[in-house]
Structures are given as structure tokens and as C-alpha cells.
Amino acid sequence: MMIKVRLRQKAITNGRCSLYLDFYPEVYDLEKGTSTRRQFLGMYVYNRPVGPEEKAHNRNTLQIAEQMRIKQENR
């Protein structure tokens, strides 16, 4: 069965968003021993980037997260 994986953002404090992968259907998480729909990546992007450094950070972080999404989807 094919698993669909989406890269999503959840707003948190300090004007940032946390990135996570959303799975459909649920996948079994070996670490927790339960089924889950989300895997938080521990990566953050700025909601409203100010300046070239924050924009570059967002671009690089989203690129890495997208590669992780593709890897999970092809699993």
C-alpha cells in the first residue's frame, strides 16, 4: 500500500513554525511502539523572514525537509 507523506508546518512561539511529516495512512513508530500520523522533524522556519539570512535559512531548511519527505514516501 502506498503511503502519502506531506510536509506541514505548525505555528509556535517566537514567530516560528515547526516542521513535521504527516502520514496517511498511519505508520507504525518503532520508537514508541504505536501507530502515528505525525513525525516532528525538530526543524524550524521563520513565519515572516526579515533579511537575507532568515530567508536563506528558510529555503535551506525547507529543502532538507522536502528531501526527508521524499525519502519517507519512497520507503
MARTIVEX-621692 format. One record per residue (C-alpha): residue number from 0; residue in one letter; x, y, z. Coordinates in Angstrom, 3 decimals, decimal comma. Layout:
N
(node NUM "A" (X Y Z))
...
***
This chain:
75
(node 0 "M" (0,000 0,000 0,000))
(node 1 "M" (1,271 3,465 -0,893))
(node 2 "I" (1,833 5,895 1,961))
(node 3 "K" (1,204 9,564 1,271))
(node 4 "V" (3,514 11,930 3,106))
(node 5 "R" (3,032 15,685 3,370))
(node 6 "L" (5,344 18,301 4,778))
(node 7 "R" (3,380 20,559 7,108))
(node 8 "Q" (4,061 23,489 9,420))
(node 9 "K" (2,711 24,188 12,896))
(node 10 "A" (2,925 27,708 14,287))
(node 11 "I" (4,788 28,023 17,587))
(node 12 "T" (6,009 30,931 19,677))
(node 13 "N" (8,759 33,395 18,746))
(node 14 "G" (7,378 33,873 15,205))
(node 15 "R" (8,498 30,462 14,016))
(node 16 "C" (6,892 27,298 12,636))
(node 17 "S" (7,812 23,731 13,470))
(node 18 "L" (8,060 21,322 10,535))
(node 19 "Y" (6,575 17,834 10,615))
(node 20 "L" (5,658 14,996 8,276))
(node 21 "D" (2,009 13,948 8,063))
(node 22 "F" (1,419 10,315 7,031))
(node 23 "Y" (-1,702 8,782 5,509))
(node 24 "P" (-2,499 6,073 6,388))
(node 25 "E" (-0,906 5,790 9,817))
(node 26 "V" (2,531 4,205 10,126))
(node 27 "Y" (3,948 2,139 12,951))
(node 28 "D" (6,524 4,035 15,028))
(node 29 "L" (9,220 1,629 16,226))
(node 30 "E" (10,500 4,017 18,931))
(node 31 "K" (7,127 4,458 20,628))
(node 32 "G" (5,601 1,114 19,721))
(node 33 "T" (2,361 2,674 18,446))
(node 34 "S" (0,815 3,886 15,222))
(node 35 "T" (1,266 7,554 14,407))
(node 36 "R" (0,317 10,078 11,746))
(node 37 "R" (2,972 12,681 12,539))
(node 38 "Q" (6,738 12,822 12,795))
(node 39 "F" (8,130 16,114 14,044))
(node 40 "L" (11,470 16,871 12,443))
(node 41 "G" (12,914 19,260 15,030))
(node 42 "M" (13,395 21,857 12,291))
(node 43 "Y" (12,040 25,390 12,344))
(node 44 "V" (11,362 28,158 9,825))
(node 45 "Y" (10,510 31,818 10,333))
(node 46 "N" (6,882 32,881 9,743))
(node 47 "R" (7,892 36,251 8,318))
(node 48 "P" (11,589 36,192 7,476))
(node 49 "V" (13,361 39,535 7,760))
(node 50 "G" (16,597 39,888 5,893))
(node 51 "P" (18,554 37,599 3,628))
(node 52 "E" (19,873 35,341 6,429))
(node 53 "E" (16,416 34,306 7,614))
(node 54 "K" (15,207 33,826 4,028))
(node 55 "A" (18,229 31,647 3,226))
(node 56 "H" (17,648 29,683 6,448))
(node 57 "N" (14,013 29,015 5,453))
(node 58 "R" (14,985 27,993 1,922))
(node 59 "N" (17,709 25,578 3,106))
(node 60 "T" (15,596 24,095 5,902))
(node 61 "L" (12,600 23,512 3,619))
(node 62 "Q" (14,856 21,889 1,039))
(node 63 "I" (16,256 19,435 3,619))
(node 64 "A" (12,754 18,714 4,971))
(node 65 "E" (11,460 18,051 1,446))
(node 66 "Q" (14,260 15,535 0,896))
(node 67 "M" (13,239 13,801 4,135))
(node 68 "R" (9,616 13,721 2,929))
(node 69 "I" (10,596 12,116 -0,368))
(node 70 "K" (12,732 9,539 1,446))
(node 71 "Q" (9,807 8,558 3,711))
(node 72 "E" (7,364 8,396 0,809))
(node 73 "N" (9,608 6,068 -1,212))
(node 74 "R" (10,119 3,720 1,729))
***
